Amino acid sequence: MARVRTRKFLIILVLFVTVALLLTILFCLQKTQNRQNTEQTSVILLNQLEDLFTSSKEREALLERSLMEDYTMRARAVSYILDLSPEKCEDIEELRKIAELIKVDEIHLFDSNGVIYAGTHPQYYGYSFDSGEQMGFFRPMLSDKTLSMCQGVTPNTAESKPMMYAICWNEDGTRMLQIGIEPTRLTDELKTLSISETMQILPTYNGVTMLTVDNSSGEIIGSTSRALVGMTLEEIGIDSSAAAADGALLSGRVNGQPSYYALRDCGEYTAAVVQELEVVNSNITLILGLVMLYLFIAITVSVLIIRRAYAYADEETKNANTDFMTGFLNRRAYESQMQSYSSSPLSEDFVYISMDINGLKYVNDTYGHDAGDKYIKAMAECMKICFGDRGELFRIGGDEFVALLFADEPQLERMLNKFTQMIAKARENGVQNLSASCAYVRVAEFPDKPLTEI
């Protein structure tokens, strides 16, 4: 039994260590992946900021490209949301809520053949890449599922209204997600805005702050967080000399929050992107939670299987070592126990008692085996009451019983007297002529002899 408990403990310990190790590895891998993603995002956003510093002649073209990148990212964001909640694909109201949240005017879902089958505008259902020149722009999507595309301001096929469309495939490549935005008013206004004002209307992302620093004054002249305008990098916790690292991802406490940040020296200006660690690593808790849930279910099932296997093995062992008539241990268990006791010293209060039922063969031959079984069960009941709480009881033959007990001499005397009384009581209760022969020996009488000789 102790060996079984030790084995179970070791199994549980191994499972616990394995789970802890797996979660630690997963945490480190995900944290590394998040850092890589953050570094890539920083480069993209620094590039966007650098684009703002170009000459006015190039600004319109660069602005349109920036908007196209932003709209492509919005299309991916919507696709990601719908992958997580596929039931919303057919719910027009939910799609319109998502469009409002992402700040787009239209959402269209295309099947793998390039046909609109769902979206915020049912009047467009059935249009495809073959419906006109404007929609035909996206035909390359059908042959390359890694492709994402964004179209410049173009009159749309259905109503000829100026629109910008961005499209991407979802994660498993079963559908395409397209967003549409009416950009004309926004682009016209952006052409005339200063860097400071432009920074205020740049696309914003949760936990991400973009900054523009005037290198001549050292002050922040533009930021997606207006509260930082007029401060210096040092005042918010950024070492301005890091701009020489050109986009290298650094970490520190920025504006009071643990963050990653990257800087780029663009000559007249310095561009900076700050991403809060809490947001960057927000997915780790969810991922670890899901993994822990999966492991909990897997381990629970495994434990149930193991417990059932042990229970089956214990039952098999019990059946192999039990006398079914009396519930006592049988000869096989007796021999095993004797070997165990013989291999180690015994305490002085160890007692070996041998018993048999007198005249059982006569009872079987005269009154039948049912009567004999009644004698055997009565004998077992008397032994159980008198000796059961002091050791182990065995039936090693038809009428032969053994008790291996631990009791001092007074306790043994009381038990034997009680046994005599119980046998007499059994006779009074219908088991006529029941009697037993009994012999015992105490290890204390022969301290120097082995058990087998005693």
N, C-alpha and C positions, 0 to 999 in steps of 0.2 A: 504493500500500500504506500509506504514511504517512497519507494522507487517510482511508483506511478505519479505521486504528487510532485516529485522532483522533475520528472519528465514533463509534466504539464507546465510547471513553472518555467522550465527552460524553453519550451515552445512559446509561451506567452512572452518571455523576455526577448527571444529572437524576433518575434513578430513586432514587438514594441520598438526594438532597436532598428529593425528594417524600415518600419514606417517613419521613424524619426529621421533616419538617414536619407530616405527617399524624399521626404518633405524638405530637408535641408538642401539636398542637391537641386530639387525643383525650384526652391526659393532662390538659390544662387544663380541658376540658369535663367530664370525669369527676370531677375534683377539685372543680369548682364544683358539680356535681350532688350529690356526696357531702356537701359543706358544707350545701347546701339541705336534703338529707334529714336531716342531723344537727340542723339548726336545728328542723325539724319534729318530730323525735323529742324534742328537748329540751323543746319546748313541751308535747308530750303528757305527758312524764314530770313536768314541773313542775306540770302540772295535776293529775296523780295525787298528787303530794306535797302540793299545796295542799288536796286533798280530805281528806287525813289530819288537817288542822288544824281541820276544821269541828266543830261541836258534836256531842255524843254522840247527840242525838236524830236527827241526820241521818246519823250514821256508818254505820249498817247499810245504808241505801239507797246511800250513796256507795261503800261497800265493795263491794256487789254490782256496781255499775256498773264499778268499777275491775277487779274480777275478770272481768267480761264483756269489757272491753277487752283484758285480758290473754289471755283464752281465744280471743278473735278473732285476736289476734296469733299465738297458738300454732297456730290453724287455718291461718293464712296460711303460717306457717313449715313446717308439715307439707306443705301444698300445694306450696310452693316445692321442698322436698326431693324430692317425688314427680315434679315436673316435670323435675327434673334426672336422676332415676333412674326412668323410667316402668316398668321391668321389675319394680320392687318393689310395684307396685299389686296384682298378683295373688299376691304372696308373703305369706301370713299371718304367718309367723315374722318376716319383715323388718318388716312393719307393726307387730308387737308390740314389736320392738326400738325402732322409732321412737317408739312411744307411751311406752315407758319412758324414752327419752332426753328427750322433750319434757315428761314428767311429766303425761301424761293417761291416762285409763282405757280409752277406746274411740276407735277411728278407723273411720269409715264413708265409703265412696266412693259417691256418687250419680251416675247418668247424667243426661243433659240432660232427661230426663222426670221426674226426682225419685224414681227407684227405686234402692234400695241393691243394688249388684252386687258389692261387694268390701269387705273390712275385717277388723278384728281379731276380729269375732264373727260367724261364718258363720250362726248361728241367726237373725240379723237380716236376712239376704239376702232380697230380695223385698219388704221393707217399703217403703212410699212415703209421700209427703206426704198421700195419701188414706187412710192406714191408721188414723188416729185424730186426736183434737183436738190432742194434744201435737205430733205430727209435722206436722199441718196448719199449725202456727204458721209454718213455713218456706216455705209455698207461694208467697209473693211473690218468692222467689228465681228462680222459673221465668220471670218476666216482666222481670227486671232483673239482667243479669249483672254489673253493677257493685256489686251489693248484697252486704253482709256482715251476718250476723245472729247474735245471741247470745240464748239463752233463759234466763230466770231459773230458779231451782230449781223443777222440775216433775217429777211422776211420769212415767216414760217409758212409751211405748205398749206395749212388749213385756212388761215385767216389773213395771211400776208402782213402780220404785225411784226415789228422788229423784236427779235428775241435772241438770247444766247442760250445754247443748249450744251450740256455736258452729259456724257454717258459712260458707263462702266459695266462690266460683268459682275455678278455676285460671286461669293466665295466658291460655290460648287459648280459654277458655270452653267446653271440651268435657266437663267434669265438675265436680261439687261435692265439697268435702272437709269433713267434719264431725268434730269431736272431742267427746268426752263426758267429764265429770269429776264425781266424787262430791264435792260441796263442803261438805256439811253440817257435818262435824266441824271443818273448817278455819274456816268462817265463825263458828261458835260460839266458837272459841278467840280469834279475832281481835277479837271484840267487847270482850274484857276486857284486851287487851294495851295497854301504854303505847306511845308513839311510838317509843321506842328499840327495843322488842321487835318492834313492827310492821315497822320498817325492815328487820329481820333476815330477815323471811319474805316481803318484797315480791318480786315476780318479778324475777329478775336476768338480765342480758344480757351477753354477752361484751364486755369493754372498757368497760362502762358502770357508773358509781358514782353513787348518789343519796345526798344528804346532807340532814340537818335540823340547823339551827343555832339555838340559843336566843339570841335577840337581847339578852337581859339579861346573860348571862354571856359571850357570844361563843364558847361552846364547841359543838362538834359533839355533839349528844345522840342522834342516830340516823344510821345509815349502813348501806348494803348491804355495806360492807366494815367489819367490826367493829373492825379495827385502827385506824381513824380516829376512833373515838368518844373524846371527851375532848380532842381537839386543836382548834386554831383554824384558820380558813380561811387565815390568813396563814402558819401553820406548814406547811401542805401546798402553798403556792404560789398561793393565790387571793386577789385583792384584794377584801375584803368590801364596799368602796364600790361595786363593780360591781352590787350588788343593786338599786341605784336604776335601772339600765338595763332592769329588768323583762324578763328572758328573752333579751336580746341575746346573740348567740353571740360569745364571746371565745376567745382562744387563749393558751396559755402552758404552762409545765412544772408539772404538778400531780402531787404525790406522786412526783416524779422522772421522770414520763413526759410527753412532748409531748402536749398534749390540747386539745380544745375544752371550754369550760364555759359554763354559763348559770345565773344566779341570779335569784330573785324574792323580794322582801320581802313577807311575808304577815302583817305586824303583829308578833305575838308571836314568830314564827319566820321564818327565812330558808331557802328551799328551794334546793338546788343540784343540778345534774346535770353530771357529768364524763364525757366520752367520749374514749378514747385515740385519737390520730391513726393509730396503726399499725393499729388495728382498723377505724376509719372508712374508711381508704383501702386496706384489704386487697384489695378487689376490683380495684383498678387494675392490679396486677401480672398477675392472671389475664386481665383484658380486654386489656391491651397484649400479653401473651403470645399470646393467641388471634389478635389482629389481626396480630401479627408473623408468626405461623405462616401465616395466610392470605396475607399479602403475600409471604412467602417462596415459597410455592407459586405464587402468581400471577406473581411476578417470574421464578422459575425457568422456568415454562412460557413466559413472554414471551421470556426470553433464548434458550431453545432454539429458539423460532420464529424469532427474529431471526437467530440463528447459522445456522439452516438456510437462511434467505433469503439471507444473505450467502454461505454456501457455494455455494448454487445460482447466485448472481450471479457469484461467483468462477469457478465451473466454466464458466459461459456465456462469461465473458470469456476464460478460458483456451482454451476451444474455438475462440473467434472469432480468437484470436491465435496459434494453434499449428499447425504443419505436422505432420499425423498420421504421415507416413511416417518422419520423422527425429526428431520431438519438438522440433525447433528452432522459434523464433519465425518467423511468416510475414511476407509483404510488408506486410500491414496493420500489424502490430506494428512492423516496420522503419520505415515512414513516420512512425508516431507517435513512435517513439524519436528519429528524426532531427529531427523538429520540436522535441522537447524539448531535445535537445542544441544545436540551433541558437539557442535562445532565451536561452542563458546561456553565459558563457565556459567553455572547456574547459581542463583541466589539460594541461601540456606532455607528459605521458606517454600521452595519448590516441592510439590507433592505429586506423586504418580499414584493414581487409584485405578485398579482393575476390577471390573464387575461383570457378572453374567447372571442371567435369569435362570433360576432353578426349575427344572422340569419342563422347559419349553418344548422339547421334542415330544414329550408325552401329551402335552396340551394339543400340539399340532396333529399328532396321530389319532388322538381320541376325539377331540372336539372340532378339528378342522383348522385351516390356516387363518381364517377370520378371527377365531378365538386367540390364536397365537399372536396375530397382529395387535390385538387388543392388549395383550400382555406387554408386547414390545413398546407400544405407545405409552402405556401406564408407567413402565419403567423409565422411559425417556422423560416424561413429565415430572416424575419425582426427582430425577437427576437435575433437570433444568432449574427447578425451584430451589434446590439445595446447593448446587454447585455452579450454576450458570453465570453468576456475577463474579466468580473468583478465578475463572480461567476458561479453558476450551474443552468441549465435550465431543467424544468420537463414538461412533458405532463401527467396530472393526470386523464384526461377523454377525451371524444370525442372532445369537443371544449374548454377544460379547461387547462390552462397553469399556471405554477408558476416559478418565478425566485427568487433564494436566492442569494443576491448580497452583496458586501461590497463596499460602496461608500459614500462619504460625500454629503451634500445637493446640492452644486453646480454641482458636477459630476452627481448626480441623475437627476437633472433638465435637464442637457444637453442630457443625455441618453433618457429621456422621450420625449424631443422635437425631437430628431433624430428619435425615434420610430414612432412618428406621421408623420414625413416626409417620412419615409420608407413605411408606410402603404399607404400613398397617392401615392407614386411612384409605388407601386404594383398595385393599381387601374388603373393607367395610362398604365401599361404594360400588361393589359388584365385580371386582377382579379377584375372584376367589382363589385362595391358595397362592397368591403372588408372593414370591420371596426371591431374594437375590443373595449371591455370594459376593463378598467384597474383600479385597486385599489392598493395602496401601503401603507406601514407603516414602519417607522424607529424605531429601538430599542431606539435611543436617545430620542424619544418622551416619552417613557414609561420605564425608566431605572429600575424601581423597580418591573416590572411585568415579569412573566415567558413567554417564547416564545409561548406556546400554548394559553395563554390568549391574548397575543398581536395579 
